């Protein structure tokens, strides 16, 4: 798979003729994705992300860390934090920006050590792609937690995209996306947005207790999961 997002992040960091990053979807026209969002500082982060960072404890694993903005903020606060991302170019950028521990890794197979907090922000849990893989991921993440550890992530209910006409088959929160940058396109990939009710069912079935830390009027939420 072409590292299209990683290239956009890399070009932005090194100011190598950065271009516009686009994201194609299955429900409408392509949309611009501001690469600067991956480089935001604490002052630019929304309340949900502030709260998530404030709830971190102990040794932290930042999953799908992108350009490492959340990792850098946690480092500044004195946490021992490791960042992983599937993009080699993004990991190079994290090192350049000062992330002490950043590694190329696929969370589905990552088994390096155990942590007190597992963190997935910017709907990072969406990398599961679908509900079946969400179950698989939640089971695997248990193996990465120390005794009494926690999993923090955000997601949202995207039923509004369908204007009251949800699909007859399959879960409506599975969306197909494709990145485009400088005339290069990634392969199409599946991303998951899971509503709170469905998350509660999947989490319970895989042995987790769900605590809602934040929810707004648009059904975007932050949760803490702790093993039962």
Secondary structure, 3 states (H helix, E strand, C coil): CCCHHHHHHHHHHHCCCCCCEEEEECCCCCEECCHHHHHCCHHHCCHHHHHHHHHCCCCEEEECCCCCHHHHHHHHCCCCEEEEECCHHHHHHHHHHCCCCEEECCCCCCCCCCEEEEEECCCHHHHHCCHHHHHHHHHHHHCCEEEEEEEEEEEECCHHHHCCCCCCCCCCCEEEEEEEECCEECCCEEEECCCHHHHHHHHHHCCEEEEEEEECCCCEEEEEEEEC
